Amino acid sequence: MFDQFNRRINYLRISVTDRCNLRCTYCMPEEGIVQIPHNQVLTFEEIVEIARIAVQHGFEKVRITGGEPLVRKGIVDLVRMLKTVEGITDLGLTTNGTLLKQFAQPLYDAGLKRINVSLDTLDPQKYKAITRVGSLSDVLEGLEEAKKVGFNPIKLNCVVENNSNEPDAQAVKAFANSNGFIARFIPKMNLDDGVFGVVEGGEGGDCSTCNRLRLTADGILKPCLFSDKGYNVRELGIQQAIEMAIKNKPACGVANRSGEFYNIGG
């Protein structure tokens, strides 16, 4: 389907949980969050049905996000279920990589072939400072395992203050080049103030070509990350929620004061 600005909307990002095992300074408060009650979180069956109806509306690309999607119990089963949906030609997953070592093979066997892994620095102390509780070695071991089992492409999402010329970004870029990964550099964003920029090495952040909707873990379909608009798939029905989200997708993001990265899937 096309929105009112003649953009073809064919990309659905699905947040399967608002939970995360890290506390990154730009994403989540140190003390954690008030989590979505379990009975409000979409079931796998609901997610797959939403994906099926989205495909009928011309969606082709689906990405699983969080929070951290690998902390969602049964995530491998969800991948396997989504792979059965005819019309999804591009299924990916974004992860912080800390659990990837144990999940890489099962995810690959379930049909997932492409992943994005968050990696802002190769300095263990800086990594610990950014994530508050994380260990860089877990991510590096996860990436090694993902490469070993055959994931391709493997993209590294590196958050930067301004651009890829920063020392940590340059280190991530060199690491990516030496391992056959693809580095993407994401300007640090602020939902409340509407601060965002174009992703270097990717497609995000360019409103004129934005082709995505976002589904929260509790079933709110959002037409834009930087907007408070959202449409409840349970209350409206899946088809109407999709149609309304596309119809009301703004020309450009402004600000979002009703959500956070951890529950929308940045």
N, C-alpha and C positions, 0 to 999 in steps of 0.2 A: 504493500500500500504506500501511497504517497501522502505526505502531509500538505498543509496549506502553502508551504514554501517550496513545494515540488522536490522535497528530499524523499528518496526511497527508504522507508523504514524497514529494515530487514535483520536487525541485530537485537537479540534479547539477552540481557545480563541478569542472571538469576542468583540472588543472594540466598543461600540455603541455611544460614545461621548468622546471628549477630554476635556469637561467641568467638573469642580468639584466645590463643595461648600466649600471645605477646601483648605488650602495652606500649606500642610505638607512640612517641611523644606527639606526633602530628595527627594521630588517629584516635587514640583512646586515653581517657584519664587514668592516672596511675592506680587509683583505687578500684578501677573496673567500672562496670555499668549496671544499670537495672535491666536485666535481661528479659527478652520477650518470653512470656509464660509458654511452657511446652505445648499446651493445648491450642495455642494461637499460631504456632509455626506450621507452615504448609507441609502436608505429607508428601511423600515421594509421588504417590498416585496423583495428587493435585498438581504438582509441578509438571509431571509428564503430560497431563491433560491440557494444561496451559500451553505447553510447548507444541502439542499437536494442533491446537486451535490457532496458535501464532503462525505455524507453518501454513495453514490454510489462508492466512492473511498475507502471505508472501515472505515470512521470516525464514531465513536460511542459516543464520549464524547464532549459536548459543554459547554463552560462557558462564561457567559456574564460579561464583564468588562467595564471599562472606561479609563480615568477619573472616574467619579462617575456615574454609570449607572442609578441610581434612579433619576437623574436630567433630563434624556432624556424623553421628553414628550411622553406618551403612552407606557412606558416600560412594563406595565402589558399586553398590547395587544401583544407586541412582544413575551413575554413568552408564551402566549396562542397560538400564531402562531407556535412557534418552537415546542411546545408540539404535534403538528399535524404531524410533520415530522417523518415518520416511519424510524426506524433504530437508532435514538438518544436514547440511553439507559441511559444516564447520563447527565442531564441538571442542571447546577449550576449557581450561580451568586456571584460575589465578590463585596462588598459594604463597605463604611466607616461606615455605620450603623446610621448615623445621621438622616436619613429620614425613617428608618426602622419601627418605631412605626406606621406610617400611611400606610406604604406599605406592611407590613408583611401579613396581612389577604388577601388583593387582590392578592398578588403574589402567596400565597399558594393556593388560590381558582383557580388561572389560571393554576396551575399544577407544580409550582416550589416547591421542597421539601427540597433542600439542599442549604445552603448559607455559605459563608466565610465572616467574618466581621473583619476589621482591628482594632486592639486594641494593642497599644504599651505600655500603662501604665494605672494604676488605680489611679494615682495621678492627680486630676483635674487641678492643676497648670501646671504640666508637660505636660498634654494633650493639654492644651491651648497653651503652648509654642511650642510644636511640630507641631500642626495644624494651629497655628496662630489665627484662628477664631473659632475653634470648642469648643463645650461643652461636656464634658464626660458624663454628665447626659443624654443627648440625645441618646448616644450610648447604655448606660446601659438600658434605657427604651425601646429602640428598640430591644435589645437582650431579654429582659423579654417578650416582645410581641411576638417575633419570637418563643420563647420556648413555650409560651402559645398556639399559634395557631397550633403547631405541627411540626415545621421544625426539620428535623433529617437526617443527622448530622448538627450541627452548629459548624463551625470551626472558631477559632480566629487566625488571622494572626498577629503575633507580630514581628516587626522589631527590631533586636538586633545589638549592635555594634560587638559582637563576638560570644556569645553563650547564652544558656538559664540559665546560672548560675547568670546572672546579676539580681539585686534586682527587677527591674520593670518586667522582664520576669518571675521571680519566683512568683511575685504577680499575674500576668496574669495566670500562670499555676495553682495556687491555686484556683483562681476564676473559671477557666474552670472546674477543678475537682469537685468543689462544686456545679456546675450547670449542669453537664452532657455534657459540651462542650468539644471540642478537640482543644488543643493549638498547633500551629505550629510556629516555630521560624525561621525567615528569616534573614540571615546575610545582613547587609546594603550593597547595591550594588552601583556601579558607572559605568554607561554605557560608558562614554568617556574613562575611563582607563581600562575597562574590568575587574572590580573587582566584583566577585560574589562567592557564596558558596552554599553548599548543604543545603536545607531546613531541619531543624530538625523536625521530625514528619510529613514530607511530601515527595513529589517526586521531586520537583523542584531543579534545580541546578546541577543535575547529568547528564552531557552531554552524557555519555555512554548509558543511557536509555531514553533520551529525546524523547517523542512521540508526540510533539505538533507543530502546526503552529499557527501564530497569525495574525488576520485580524484587520487592523486599521479602524477607523470610516470613513475614506475616501476611503477605498477599496484597500489598499495595503496589500498583503498577504506576511507575513514575515516568513522565515524558522527558524529564531533564534532571540531571544531578543538581543543578543550581536553580531549583524551583521548588516551591512548597506544594505544588499540585500533585495529587495522587489519586488513584482510582482503585477501589477495593474489589478484587476479582470475586470474592465470596458474596458481597452484597449486590453488586451490579451484574454479576455473571461474567464469565471470561471474555466472551465476544464483545459485549458492550464496553467493558473496561479497556480492552485493546483499542477499539474504535475511538473511544473518548480520549485516551492517552495520545493517540496519533493526531486526532483532530485538534487537540489543545496543546500540542508540542510547541513551545515558544521559538521564535526566530533565534533567540540567543539567551543563554542563562543569565540570571541576575544575582540571586542569592537564595540560600536555603536555611531557614531558621527552625525547621521542624524535623530535621534529620541529621545524621552523622555518617561519616564514611563507613563506620563499622556496621551500620544496619542498612545501607543502601548498596554497598559494594563498589565504592569509588571507581 
